[in-house]
Amino acid sequence: MKIDMHIHTMFSRDGSMSISRITDILKKKGLDGFAVTDHNNIKAFSFIKKYKGDMKIIRGCEIKTKKGEILAYFINEEIVSKDVREVIREIRKQDGIVSIPHPFDIFRKSAMKTHVWKIIRLVDAIEVFNSRCLLNRFNLLALKVAKRYNLGLTAGSDAHFAYEVGSAGIIAEGDIKDAILNRTNQIFFKRINPEAHILTAVKKII
């Protein structure tokens, strides 16, 4: 299965897409599923429950903590804490997976950056490719760190707009969660035009 592990719906302030719109795009691109990772909320989960198609949709959230963002996968309840260690504990209580998105991207205020080293042994995975990273060296460093600490690999488009959807993700056989935790999945990727950042900034303003 090919799964884009980082997509924002219209329930992210800077997002624009419905669940049905995302699934239509992914089907045309030959993907099998995606993870909903809206900013700090799980409003899309009610729409996921109503979805009757054959596409795999993972319940997730991109949570902004005081130290940077955390990606939570396979959760069912919203996590409101802003303390990074408490957020990790809450994800564990829900039997979810903890990943760090775009950790070394110096152009994003929300990136974990140097704090990564303080929690590196507390997480399950690292996002080793994010299509929105302006410089690929940020992704390459994430991959190097994941291998050094024997962590799982996640990847995603970080899509906020339709043309970004499906540009990166993972390839896994069988259970997706097990594949990440057992480090048996692979990744696929393509970088996105930098104009995506400009569009996102405008969306936040309007």
C-alpha positions, 0 to 999 in steps of 0.5 A: 500500500502507498500511504501519504502520511501527512495531509491537512483538511479544511479543518486546519486553519491553513487547509482547504480540502474535504475528505472526499476531495482528498480521496478523489485525488489520491485514487487518481494518483494510484495511492491507497490511503492517507493520514489526516494530520490537521493542526491541533484538532480532530474535527475531521474524524467524524467525517472519516467515520462516515467514509464508506469507500475502500481507501485507508484513512489513518486518524492523526493530528499534528500537535504544536507543543512548546518545543515544536510539533509532534505527529500523532498517528492512530489516535481517537481522542484530541490531545490538548496539552502543549508539553511535549513529554505529556503529549507523547504520554497521551499518544502512548495511552491511546496506543498511537505512534509518535513521529516528529515532522520536518524536525530540522527545517530551520525555515519553520518556527514549528519545527522541533530543531535542537529539542529533537535530541532531548526526546529522540529516545521517546519517539517511534519514528521520524518524518524523513521526507516532507515535500514542503521542506525548501532544502532537501538537506533537512530531509536527508538529516532526518533520515540520517538521524532515524537510521542512527537511532533505529527509528521508524520512517514516516513521510508525507506531502504535508499537503494543504492544497490539492496539487500537493496531495500524494507527493510523498508517503510510505509503502507498506505491506500488511498492517501500516502501524506494524510496518512503521514500528518494525521498520519494514516500510519504504518511502516515496517522495517528490518535492513540492514547488515552494509557492505552497508556503506562500499560499499557506501564509495567505490562507492563514491571513484570510 
